[in-house]
Amino acid sequence: MDQTDLKILSHLQENARLSMVEIGKLVGLSSPSVTERVRRLEEQGVIISYRTIVNPKELKKHITAFVLMEPRDCNKYKKFAMEHPDVVECHRIAGLYSYLTKVVTESVH
């Protein structure tokens, strides 16, 4: 991976909807060259997915909370977090608590 690959990655992280032509203009390469580099980065596992970032306020979810948890049953909590629609992230952490969970919801109730 060289500096050009890093620039391509930076542009894709900022806006994954950029066309290969647009990225090429930004990094000084032809679109086929950019396409080949992106394909290689995907094959190498550097790029693992492309995601949509949703505006929670447009979904009437105005509350964002970070919750520290120390559940009795980690597997049960993990299943709960994966299935609950308001949980957007759940991280296993070290320290006093086992999980840091990001919740986006309509209210605190």
The 8 nearest C-alpha neighbors of each residue, nearest first, counted from 0:
[[1, 4, 2, 5, 3, 40, 36, 45],
 [0, 2, 4, 3, 5, 6, 7, 36],
 [1, 3, 5, 4, 6, 0, 7, 8],
 [4, 2, 6, 5, 1, 7, 26, 0],
 [5, 3, 7, 1, 6, 2, 0, 8],
 [4, 6, 2, 8, 3, 7, 9, 1],
 [7, 5, 9, 3, 8, 4, 2, 10],
 [8, 6, 4, 10, 9, 5, 3, 11],
 [9, 7, 5, 11, 6, 10, 12, 4],
 [8, 10, 6, 12, 7, 11, 5, 13],
 [9, 11, 13, 7, 12, 8, 14, 6],
 [12, 10, 15, 14, 8, 13, 9, 7],
 [13, 11, 9, 10, 14, 15, 8, 7],
 [12, 14, 10, 11, 9, 15, 8, 16],
 [15, 13, 11, 16, 12, 17, 10, 9],
 [16, 14, 11, 17, 12, 13, 49, 10],
 [17, 15, 14, 18, 11, 49, 13, 19],
 [18, 16, 15, 14, 21, 22, 19, 11],
 [17, 19, 21, 20, 16, 22, 15, 30],
 [18, 20, 30, 22, 21, 23, 33, 34],
 [19, 21, 30, 23, 18, 22, 24, 29],
 [22, 20, 18, 24, 23, 19, 17, 25],
 [23, 21, 25, 19, 24, 20, 26, 18],
 [22, 24, 28, 20, 26, 29, 30, 21],
 [23, 25, 27, 21, 22, 26, 20, 28],
 [24, 26, 22, 23, 27, 21, 28, 10],
 [27, 25, 23, 24, 28, 22, 3, 6],
 [26, 28, 24, 23, 25, 29, 22, 3],
 [29, 27, 23, 26, 32, 24, 30, 33],
 [28, 30, 32, 23, 31, 33, 20, 27],
 [29, 31, 20, 19, 33, 23, 32, 34],
 [32, 30, 34, 33, 29, 35, 19, 28],
 [33, 31, 35, 29, 30, 34, 28, 36],
 [32, 34, 30, 36, 35, 31, 19, 23],
 [35, 33, 31, 37, 32, 36, 30, 38],
 [36, 34, 38, 32, 33, 37, 39, 31],
 [35, 37, 39, 33, 38, 34, 40, 32],
 [36, 38, 40, 34, 39, 35, 33, 41],
 [39, 37, 35, 41, 36, 40, 34, 42],
 [40, 38, 42, 36, 41, 37, 43, 35],
 [41, 39, 37, 43, 45, 38, 42, 46],
 [40, 42, 46, 38, 44, 39, 43, 45],
 [43, 41, 39, 44, 40, 38, 45, 46],
 [44, 42, 40, 41, 45, 39, 46, 38],
 [45, 43, 41, 46, 42, 47, 40, 39],
 [44, 46, 40, 43, 41, 47, 42, 39],
 [47, 45, 41, 44, 40, 48, 43, 42],
 [46, 48, 44, 45, 41, 49, 42, 40],
 [49, 47, 46, 50, 41, 44, 45, 15],
 [48, 50, 15, 51, 47, 46, 12, 11],
 [51, 49, 48, 52, 15, 53, 12, 47],
 [50, 52, 53, 49, 15, 54, 16, 14],
 [53, 51, 50, 54, 55, 49, 14, 15],
 [52, 54, 55, 51, 57, 58, 56, 50],
 [53, 55, 56, 57, 52, 58, 60, 59],
 [56, 54, 60, 58, 57, 53, 59, 61],
 [57, 55, 59, 60, 58, 61, 54, 62],
 [56, 58, 55, 59, 54, 60, 53, 61],
 [57, 59, 55, 56, 60, 54, 61, 53],
 [60, 58, 56, 57, 61, 105, 55, 104],
 [61, 59, 105, 104, 56, 55, 58, 62],
 [60, 62, 56, 105, 59, 104, 63, 55],
 [63, 61, 104, 103, 60, 105, 106, 64],
 [64, 62, 103, 102, 104, 61, 65, 101],
 [65, 63, 102, 101, 66, 103, 62, 100],
 [64, 66, 101, 100, 102, 99, 67, 63],
 [65, 67, 100, 99, 64, 68, 101, 102],
 [66, 68, 99, 98, 96, 100, 65, 69],
 [69, 67, 98, 96, 70, 97, 66, 99],
 [68, 70, 96, 97, 98, 71, 67, 95],
 [71, 69, 72, 73, 68, 76, 97, 98],
 [72, 70, 73, 69, 76, 75, 74, 68],
 [71, 73, 75, 70, 74, 76, 77, 69],
 [74, 72, 76, 75, 70, 77, 71, 69],
 [75, 73, 77, 76, 72, 78, 79, 70],
 [74, 76, 78, 72, 73, 77, 79, 70],
 [77, 75, 79, 73, 78, 74, 80, 72],
 [76, 78, 74, 80, 79, 75, 73, 81],
 [79, 77, 75, 81, 76, 80, 74, 82],
 [80, 78, 76, 82, 77, 81, 83, 75],
 [81, 79, 77, 83, 82, 78, 86, 76],
 [80, 82, 78, 79, 83, 77, 86, 84],
 [81, 83, 79, 80, 78, 84, 86, 77],
 [82, 84, 80, 85, 86, 81, 79, 78],
 [85, 83, 86, 82, 87, 81, 80, 103],
 [86, 84, 103, 102, 83, 104, 87, 101],
 [87, 85, 102, 84, 83, 88, 101, 80],
 [86, 88, 101, 102, 85, 103, 89, 84],
 [89, 87, 101, 100, 86, 90, 102, 99],
 [88, 90, 100, 99, 101, 98, 80, 91],
 [89, 91, 99, 98, 92, 100, 88, 97],
 [92, 90, 98, 97, 99, 89, 93, 100],
 [93, 91, 97, 98, 90, 94, 99, 96],
 [94, 92, 97, 96, 95, 91, 98, 99],
 [93, 95, 96, 92, 97, 98, 91, 69],
 [94, 96, 97, 93, 69, 92, 68, 67],
 [97, 95, 69, 94, 68, 98, 67, 93],
 [98, 96, 69, 92, 91, 68, 93, 95],
 [99, 97, 91, 68, 92, 90, 67, 96],
 [98, 100, 67, 90, 66, 89, 68, 91],
 [101, 99, 89, 66, 65, 88, 98, 90],
 [102, 100, 65, 88, 87, 64, 86, 89],
 [101, 103, 86, 64, 85, 63, 87, 65],
 [104, 102, 63, 85, 62, 60, 64, 86],
 [103, 105, 60, 62, 85, 106, 102, 61],
 [104, 106, 60, 61, 62, 59, 107, 103],
 [107, 105, 108, 104, 62, 61, 60, 103],
 [106, 108, 62, 105, 104, 64, 63, 61],
 [107, 106, 105, 104, 62, 103, 64, 85]]
